[in-house]
Amino acid sequence: MKKKAFNIVISAIFVGICIVPLVSMIFTDTSESIGNEQEAELPKVITEDGINTSFSTEFDDYFSQLNPLRTDLINLENTLKIDLLSSSSNGVIKGENGYLFSEETTDDYLGVTLSDRRLYSIAKTIKLTQDYAEQNGSSFVFTVVPNKNSIYSEYMPSRFIKSDENNLSILTENLKELNVNYVDLYSLFTSIDAELYLKDDTHWNNLGALYGYNAIMDALDHSLKDYSGATYEIRNDFVGDLTDMAFPQSDRTCSQYYFNIEYSDYMFLQPRSEDNAETLAELMGDEEKIDGLIRTSNPNASGSLYILRDSFGRAMLPFLIDNYESTYITRYQPINLQQSSYDDIVWETVERNISDIAATAPMIYALECEVPENVEELTSENNIVQSEATDTSVSLYGVLDSKYFETDSNIYIVISNNNVGYCYEAFPICETEKLGIDADSDYGFSLTIDLTSIDAGDYSVSAIISNDNKIFSTGVITQFTKEE
């Protein structure tokens, strides 16, 4: 009898737990999306393409967001997993000394995830971008902001063993060998005895951003204000993105540096603003709704700046705006230097996004170079080539036979007709979408040729794979015409 009563009580509790969220939906507003989560819509069983095979998964997402107790349940679950069990949950890892880390960065922490060829291709892409910038009279700097656990590995849980070699360390060596003007923030930050990252966030704090800014400006040799005499206060009032992910209803905060700096007068050109201070405060926030492209004017400074940045660049905004007469601060990939010229060009990315550089070639014109000598004709026909032409340019994309490549092979494209020939070095980038292929490749190429710089005529196109010992030519792989 007692066992039966116990079973009834347990069943009642279970049914109650199931019913409470359903009943609460009737009397309360539905829950909002959390963090970067997209608001789910009621899915359709039948779509324009036929039966929706993902209906059950999409309905689960939709129904989950309707639950007004969802944030409470997420908060409770993650508190149990992270704070009590020291386990990872919802993409967040609990470290020592109050640090939270992003689970997204663990692959970088544990070792190399990209091939040697891919890492060389990334370095070469940056080098070719630098060459283009310098040929057009600009100074160029590339930098990688390390993941937080790369700098503070001592606070990572002991079950994660940091590798001595990873994507960033190999890329750094490649960049140095190619003479890229590279700001090594990893070496800098590991030498500084200060807290440079937010404990509950994936990003650096304002002090880390100031160190990063000063290092970048030093590499550009730009006359700058380094704010070395600026006073600051530390306030425990910052709500980190990792806190938002793991504890959506928590009042947990971490320490942030606030500098007492009087910036010179400036103006926002994009987004348009009637209150520059208010717009800057909004851009410095976490919403990131209007910060795809920022353009400013500062009559009290000199020089022009183009910076391709990610969310880490947000904390450098006031320093950059204060030090350049005009700025073009963008998050739109890829880097685009075709339309305008700038005194200084900065390319900044975070360590966990290094692989993104190999996704799409920069939007710049290929530089003309000498045709390599002692070229052998290769025998393979395993080449894929596509082209796109406008009135002023032609873009060529392809994938070449992998058996002719070494880790540090370079790719040249030769275009020729009966009267003249031109040679250009291509980005070692596989444009999968433009080629219409599903599989990525370490043996792709991409380049855009400025047609205004060549003679009119019908051109045949060949590719050259240049290695240390042997150089191979594909022979003619496609053709195009430049009209009169």
C-alpha positions as CSV (number, residue, x, y, z in Angstrom):
1,M,0.0,0.0,0.0
2,K,2.8,2.4,0.9
3,K,4.6,1.6,-2.3
4,K,1.5,2.4,-4.3
5,A,1.0,5.7,-2.5
6,F,4.6,6.6,-3.1
7,N,4.3,5.9,-6.8
8,I,1.1,8.0,-7.0
9,V,3.0,10.9,-5.3
10,I,6.0,10.6,-7.7
11,S,3.6,10.5,-10.7
12,A,1.7,13.5,-9.5
13,I,5.0,15.5,-9.1
14,F,6.1,14.4,-12.6
15,V,2.7,15.4,-14.1
16,G,2.9,18.7,-12.2
17,I,6.3,19.5,-13.5
18,C,5.0,18.9,-17.1
19,I,1.8,20.9,-16.6
20,V,3.3,24.0,-14.9
21,P,5.0,25.4,-18.1
22,L,1.9,24.7,-20.2
23,V,-0.4,26.5,-17.7
24,S,2.1,29.4,-17.3
25,M,1.9,30.0,-21.1
26,I,-1.7,31.0,-20.7
27,F,-1.2,33.6,-18.0
28,T,2.2,35.1,-18.9
29,D,4.0,36.5,-21.8
30,T,6.1,34.2,-23.9
31,S,9.9,34.1,-23.3
32,E,12.2,36.2,-25.4
33,S,15.2,34.8,-27.3
34,I,18.4,34.5,-25.3
35,G,21.8,36.0,-26.2
36,N,22.5,35.6,-29.9
37,E,19.6,33.1,-30.3
38,Q,17.3,33.9,-33.2
39,E,13.6,34.2,-32.4
40,A,11.9,31.0,-33.6
41,E,8.8,31.1,-35.8
42,L,5.9,28.6,-36.0
43,P,7.1,26.0,-38.6
44,K,5.0,24.7,-41.5
45,V,4.4,21.0,-42.1
46,I,4.2,21.7,-45.9
47,T,6.6,24.3,-47.5
48,E,7.1,25.4,-51.1
49,D,9.7,22.6,-51.4
50,G,7.3,19.9,-50.1
51,I,7.1,18.2,-46.8
52,N,9.2,19.9,-44.1
53,T,11.5,17.1,-42.9
54,S,12.8,19.3,-40.1
55,F,9.3,20.1,-38.7
56,S,9.8,18.3,-35.4
57,T,13.2,20.0,-34.6
58,E,11.8,23.4,-35.6
59,F,8.7,22.9,-33.6
60,D,10.8,22.0,-30.5
61,D,12.7,25.3,-30.9
62,Y,9.5,27.2,-31.3
63,F,7.7,25.6,-28.4
64,S,10.8,26.0,-26.2
65,Q,10.8,29.8,-26.8
66,L,7.1,30.0,-25.9
67,N,7.8,28.7,-22.4
68,P,7.9,31.7,-20.0
69,L,9.8,29.7,-17.4
70,R,12.5,28.8,-19.9
71,T,15.1,31.3,-18.7
72,D,14.5,30.2,-15.1
73,L,15.0,26.6,-16.1
74,I,18.1,27.4,-18.2
75,N,19.5,29.4,-15.3
76,L,18.8,26.5,-12.8
77,E,20.2,23.9,-15.1
78,N,23.4,25.8,-15.8
79,T,23.9,26.8,-12.2
80,L,23.8,23.1,-11.3
81,K,26.1,22.1,-14.1
82,I,28.6,24.9,-14.1
83,D,28.7,26.2,-10.5
84,L,28.0,23.0,-8.6
85,L,29.4,20.3,-10.9
86,S,32.1,22.4,-12.6
87,S,30.9,21.0,-15.9
88,S,30.5,22.9,-19.2
89,S,27.0,23.8,-20.3
90,N,25.4,25.9,-23.0
91,G,28.8,26.6,-24.5
92,V,30.4,27.9,-21.3
93,I,33.2,26.3,-19.3
94,K,33.8,27.2,-15.6
95,G,37.5,27.8,-14.9
96,E,39.4,28.6,-11.8
97,N,39.5,32.0,-9.9
98,G,36.1,33.0,-11.2
99,Y,36.9,32.7,-14.9
100,L,34.4,31.6,-17.5
101,F,35.6,30.4,-20.9
102,S,33.9,29.8,-24.2
103,E,33.6,26.1,-25.3
104,E,34.1,27.4,-28.9
105,T,37.8,28.0,-28.2
106,T,38.7,24.5,-26.8
107,D,39.8,23.1,-30.2
108,D,42.4,25.9,-30.6
109,Y,43.5,25.3,-27.0
110,L,44.0,21.5,-27.5
111,G,46.0,21.7,-30.7
112,V,46.2,22.3,-34.4
113,T,42.9,22.0,-36.3
114,L,44.0,23.3,-39.7
115,S,46.4,21.7,-42.2
116,D,49.9,23.1,-42.7
117,R,48.8,24.0,-46.3
118,R,45.8,25.9,-45.1
119,L,47.8,27.8,-42.5
120,Y,50.4,28.7,-45.1
121,S,47.6,29.8,-47.5
122,I,46.1,32.1,-44.8
123,A,49.5,33.7,-44.2
124,K,50.1,34.1,-48.0
125,T,46.7,35.7,-48.4
126,I,47.6,38.3,-45.7
127,K,51.0,38.9,-47.3
128,L,49.5,39.5,-50.8
129,T,47.0,42.0,-49.1
130,Q,50.0,43.8,-47.5
131,D,51.8,43.9,-50.8
132,Y,48.8,45.5,-52.5
133,A,48.4,48.0,-49.7
134,E,52.0,49.1,-49.8
135,Q,52.1,49.3,-53.6
136,N,49.2,51.8,-53.3
137,G,51.0,53.9,-50.7
138,S,49.4,52.5,-47.5
139,S,50.9,51.1,-44.3
140,F,49.6,47.7,-43.3
141,V,49.3,45.8,-40.1
142,F,47.8,42.4,-39.4
143,T,47.0,41.1,-35.8
144,V,45.3,38.2,-34.1
145,V,43.7,38.7,-30.7
146,P,44.4,35.5,-28.7
147,N,41.5,33.6,-27.2
148,K,41.1,34.2,-23.5
149,N,42.2,30.7,-22.5
150,S,45.4,31.1,-24.6
151,I,46.5,33.8,-22.3
152,Y,45.1,32.5,-19.0
153,S,45.6,28.7,-19.4
154,E,46.3,28.4,-15.7
155,Y,42.6,29.1,-15.0
156,M,41.3,26.4,-17.5
157,P,40.0,23.2,-15.9
158,S,42.8,20.6,-15.6
159,R,40.9,18.1,-17.8
160,F,41.9,20.4,-20.8
161,I,45.6,20.0,-21.7
162,K,47.0,22.9,-23.6
163,S,49.0,22.0,-26.7
164,D,52.4,23.6,-27.2
165,E,51.5,24.1,-30.9
166,N,48.3,25.3,-32.4
167,N,46.9,27.2,-35.4
168,L,48.0,30.6,-34.0
169,S,51.6,29.5,-33.3
170,I,52.1,28.0,-36.7
171,L,50.4,31.0,-38.4
172,T,52.7,33.3,-36.5
173,E,55.8,31.6,-37.8
174,N,54.5,31.7,-41.4
175,L,53.7,35.4,-41.1
176,K,57.2,36.1,-39.8
177,E,58.8,34.1,-42.6
178,L,56.8,36.0,-45.2
179,N,57.7,39.4,-43.6
180,V,54.2,40.3,-42.8
181,N,53.9,43.4,-40.6
182,Y,52.4,41.3,-37.8
183,V,51.5,42.5,-34.3
184,D,52.1,39.5,-32.0
185,L,49.6,40.1,-29.3
186,Y,50.1,36.7,-27.8
187,S,53.7,37.4,-27.0
188,L,52.8,40.8,-25.7
189,F,49.9,39.8,-23.5
190,T,51.7,36.8,-21.9
191,S,54.4,39.3,-20.8
192,I,52.0,41.7,-19.1
193,D,51.2,41.1,-15.4
194,A,47.7,42.5,-15.5
195,E,44.1,41.3,-16.1
196,L,43.5,42.0,-19.8
197,Y,40.3,40.0,-20.4
198,L,36.8,40.1,-18.8
199,K,36.3,37.2,-16.5
200,D,32.7,36.5,-17.6
201,D,33.1,37.4,-21.2
202,T,34.9,36.2,-24.3
203,H,36.5,39.6,-25.0
204,W,39.4,41.6,-23.7
205,N,38.6,44.4,-21.2
206,N,39.3,48.1,-21.9
207,L,42.8,47.8,-20.6
208,G,43.6,44.9,-22.9
209,A,42.1,46.9,-25.8
210,L,44.4,49.9,-24.9
211,Y,47.5,47.7,-25.0
212,G,46.3,46.2,-28.3
213,Y,45.7,49.7,-29.8
214,N,49.1,51.0,-28.7
215,A,50.8,47.9,-30.2
216,I,49.0,48.3,-33.5
217,M,49.7,52.1,-33.7
218,D,53.4,51.5,-32.9
219,A,53.6,48.9,-35.8
220,L,52.1,51.5,-38.2
221,D,54.5,54.2,-37.0
222,H,51.5,56.5,-36.7
223,S,51.8,59.6,-34.5
224,L,49.5,58.6,-31.7
225,K,48.1,59.4,-28.3
226,D,49.0,56.4,-26.2
227,Y,47.0,57.6,-23.1
228,S,49.8,56.4,-20.8
229,G,48.9,59.1,-18.3
230,A,45.2,58.4,-18.3
231,T,43.7,57.6,-14.9
232,Y,41.0,54.9,-14.6
233,E,38.6,53.3,-12.2
234,I,37.6,49.7,-12.0
235,R,33.9,49.0,-11.5
236,N,32.3,45.6,-10.9
237,D,29.3,46.4,-13.2
238,F,30.0,44.5,-16.5
239,V,27.6,41.8,-17.6
240,G,29.6,39.4,-19.8
241,D,28.4,37.5,-22.8
242,L,29.2,34.2,-21.2
243,T,27.0,35.2,-18.2
244,D,24.2,35.9,-20.7
245,M,24.6,32.5,-22.3
246,A,24.8,30.5,-19.1
247,F,22.8,32.5,-16.6
248,P,20.2,34.6,-18.4
249,Q,18.5,35.8,-15.2
250,S,21.6,36.2,-13.1
251,D,22.8,39.5,-11.6
252,R,26.4,38.3,-11.9
253,T,28.9,41.0,-13.0
254,C,32.6,41.3,-13.5
255,S,35.2,44.0,-13.3
256,Q,35.8,46.5,-16.1
257,Y,38.3,49.3,-16.6
258,Y,36.9,52.8,-17.2
259,F,39.4,55.5,-18.4
260,N,39.1,59.1,-17.6
261,I,40.0,60.4,-21.1
262,E,38.8,63.7,-22.7
263,Y,38.6,62.9,-26.4
264,S,38.8,65.6,-29.1
265,D,35.7,66.6,-31.0
266,Y,34.7,64.2,-33.7
267,M,31.7,63.5,-35.9
268,F,30.0,60.3,-37.0
269,L,29.4,60.1,-40.7
270,Q,27.9,56.6,-40.5
271,P,25.8,55.9,-38.7
272,R,24.5,59.5,-38.9
273,S,24.2,61.0,-35.4
274,E,23.0,64.1,-33.7
275,D,24.6,63.0,-30.4
276,N,28.1,61.6,-31.0
277,A,28.7,60.6,-27.4
278,E,25.4,58.7,-27.3
279,T,26.2,57.0,-30.6
280,L,29.6,56.0,-29.4
281,A,28.1,54.6,-26.2
282,E,25.7,52.5,-28.2
283,L,28.4,51.2,-30.5
284,M,30.5,50.3,-27.5
285,G,27.6,48.2,-26.1
286,D,26.9,44.6,-26.8
287,E,23.9,44.9,-29.2
288,E,26.0,45.3,-32.3
289,K,23.0,46.3,-34.4
290,I,24.5,49.4,-36.2
291,D,28.2,48.7,-36.2
292,G,28.7,46.9,-39.5
293,L,30.3,50.0,-40.9
294,I,31.4,53.0,-38.9
295,R,32.8,56.2,-40.5
296,T,34.0,59.2,-38.6
297,S,35.6,62.6,-39.1
298,N,38.0,64.3,-36.6
299,P,39.4,67.7,-37.7
300,N,41.8,67.6,-34.7
301,A,43.7,64.5,-35.9
302,S,45.5,63.5,-39.1
303,G,45.6,60.6,-41.4
304,S,43.0,58.1,-42.7
305,L,42.4,54.6,-41.4
306,Y,40.7,51.5,-42.8
307,I,40.3,48.7,-40.3
308,L,38.6,45.3,-40.8
309,R,37.8,44.2,-37.3
310,D,35.5,41.9,-35.3
311,S,33.8,42.4,-32.0
312,F,37.2,42.9,-30.2
313,G,37.7,46.1,-32.2
314,R,34.7,47.6,-30.4
315,A,36.7,48.5,-27.3
316,M,39.3,50.3,-29.5
317,L,36.8,52.6,-31.1
318,P,37.3,55.7,-29.0
319,F,41.1,55.5,-29.3
320,L,40.9,55.1,-33.1
321,I,38.4,57.8,-33.6
322,D,40.5,60.2,-31.5
323,N,43.6,59.6,-33.5
324,Y,42.6,59.8,-37.2
325,E,41.1,62.6,-39.3
326,S,38.9,60.0,-41.0
327,T,38.2,56.4,-40.2
328,Y,36.5,53.5,-42.1
329,I,35.8,50.8,-39.5
330,T,34.1,47.8,-40.9
331,R,33.1,44.3,-39.9
332,Y,32.0,43.3,-43.5
333,Q,34.1,40.4,-44.9
334,P,36.2,40.1,-46.9
335,I,38.6,43.0,-46.7
336,N,37.9,45.4,-49.6
337,L,40.6,47.8,-50.8
338,Q,39.5,48.4,-54.4
339,Q,37.6,51.6,-54.1
340,S,39.6,54.0,-51.9
341,S,43.0,54.7,-50.6
342,Y,44.0,55.0,-46.9
343,D,47.1,56.0,-45.0
344,D,46.9,53.1,-42.7
345,I,45.2,49.7,-43.1
346,V,44.6,47.3,-40.2
347,W,43.3,43.8,-40.4
348,E,42.3,42.4,-36.9
349,T,40.7,39.0,-36.1
350,V,40.4,36.8,-33.1
351,E,42.2,33.5,-32.8
352,R,39.1,31.4,-33.0
353,N,38.2,32.9,-36.4
354,I,41.6,32.4,-38.1
355,S,40.1,29.8,-40.4
356,D,37.6,32.3,-41.8
357,I,40.4,34.1,-43.6
358,A,40.6,31.1,-46.0
359,A,36.9,31.3,-46.9
360,T,36.8,34.2,-49.3
361,A,39.6,36.1,-51.1
362,P,40.1,39.8,-50.3
363,M,38.6,42.2,-52.7
364,I,41.7,43.7,-54.3
365,Y,43.2,43.6,-57.7
366,A,46.0,41.0,-58.3
367,L,49.5,42.4,-58.6
368,E,51.4,41.8,-61.8
369,C,54.7,39.8,-61.4
370,E,57.3,38.0,-63.5
371,V,56.5,34.7,-65.0
372,P,58.3,31.9,-63.2
373,E,61.1,30.2,-65.2
374,N,61.8,26.5,-65.9
375,V,58.1,25.5,-66.0
376,E,57.1,21.9,-66.7
377,E,53.8,21.0,-68.2
378,L,51.7,18.9,-65.8
379,T,49.8,16.0,-67.1
380,S,46.7,16.1,-64.9
381,E,43.3,17.4,-66.0
382,N,41.8,17.4,-62.5
383,N,41.3,21.2,-62.5
384,I,38.1,23.2,-61.9
385,V,37.9,26.7,-63.2
386,Q,35.2,29.4,-63.2
387,S,35.3,33.1,-64.3
388,E,33.2,36.2,-63.8
389,A,33.7,39.3,-65.9
390,T,32.5,42.9,-65.7
391,D,33.4,45.9,-68.0
392,T,36.5,46.6,-65.8
393,S,37.6,43.3,-64.3
394,V,37.7,39.6,-64.6
395,S,37.7,37.2,-61.6
396,L,39.1,33.7,-61.9
397,Y,38.5,30.9,-59.4
398,G,39.6,27.3,-59.5
399,V,40.9,24.2,-57.8
400,L,44.1,22.5,-59.1
401,D,45.4,18.9,-58.8
402,S,46.7,18.4,-55.2
403,K,49.5,16.0,-56.3
404,Y,51.6,18.9,-57.6
405,F,51.5,20.9,-54.4
406,E,53.8,21.3,-51.4
407,T,52.9,23.0,-48.2
408,D,54.2,26.4,-49.3
409,S,53.4,26.2,-53.0
410,N,52.4,29.5,-54.7
411,I,49.9,29.9,-57.5
412,Y,50.4,32.2,-60.5
413,I,47.9,32.9,-63.3
414,V,49.2,33.7,-66.7
415,I,47.0,35.4,-69.3
416,S,48.2,35.7,-72.9
417,N,47.3,36.3,-76.5
418,N,49.3,36.4,-79.7
419,N,50.8,39.8,-78.8
420,V,51.2,40.1,-75.0
421,G,51.2,38.2,-71.8
422,Y,50.6,39.1,-68.1
423,C,51.3,37.1,-64.9
424,Y,49.7,37.6,-61.5
425,E,50.0,35.8,-58.2
426,A,46.7,34.4,-57.0
427,F,45.3,34.1,-53.6
428,P,45.5,30.4,-52.5
429,I,41.8,30.5,-51.6
430,C,39.1,28.0,-52.6
431,E,35.9,29.8,-53.4
432,T,33.5,26.9,-52.9
433,E,30.3,28.9,-53.4
434,K,31.5,30.6,-56.6
435,L,32.8,27.3,-58.0
436,G,29.5,25.6,-57.1
437,I,31.2,22.8,-55.2
438,D,30.4,21.4,-51.7
439,A,33.9,20.2,-50.6
440,D,36.5,22.8,-49.5
441,S,40.0,22.4,-50.8
442,D,43.5,23.4,-49.8
443,Y,44.4,23.7,-53.5
444,G,42.2,26.5,-54.7
445,F,43.0,29.8,-56.2
446,S,41.2,33.1,-56.6
447,L,42.1,36.5,-58.1
448,T,40.6,39.5,-59.8
449,I,42.4,41.2,-62.7
450,D,42.0,44.9,-63.4
451,L,41.1,44.9,-67.1
452,T,41.8,48.6,-67.5
453,S,45.5,47.8,-67.1
454,I,45.7,45.3,-70.0
455,D,45.3,45.5,-73.8
456,A,42.1,44.5,-75.5
457,G,42.0,41.0,-77.1
458,D,41.2,37.3,-76.6
459,Y,43.2,35.8,-73.7
460,S,43.9,32.2,-72.8
461,V,44.5,31.5,-69.1
462,S,46.9,29.0,-67.5
463,A,47.9,28.3,-63.9
464,I,51.4,27.8,-62.6
465,I,52.1,25.9,-59.3
466,S,55.5,27.0,-58.0
467,N,57.3,24.8,-55.5
468,D,60.9,24.9,-54.2
469,N,62.2,22.4,-56.6
470,K,59.8,22.1,-59.5
471,I,57.3,24.5,-61.2
472,F,54.3,23.1,-63.1
473,S,52.0,24.7,-65.6
474,T,48.4,23.5,-66.3
475,G,48.4,24.7,-69.9
476,V,45.2,26.5,-71.0
477,I,42.4,26.1,-68.5
478,T,40.0,28.8,-69.7
479,Q,39.6,31.9,-71.9
480,F,38.1,35.4,-71.7
481,T,37.9,38.5,-73.9
482,K,38.7,42.1,-73.1
483,E,36.6,44.3,-75.4
484,E,37.9,47.4,-77.1
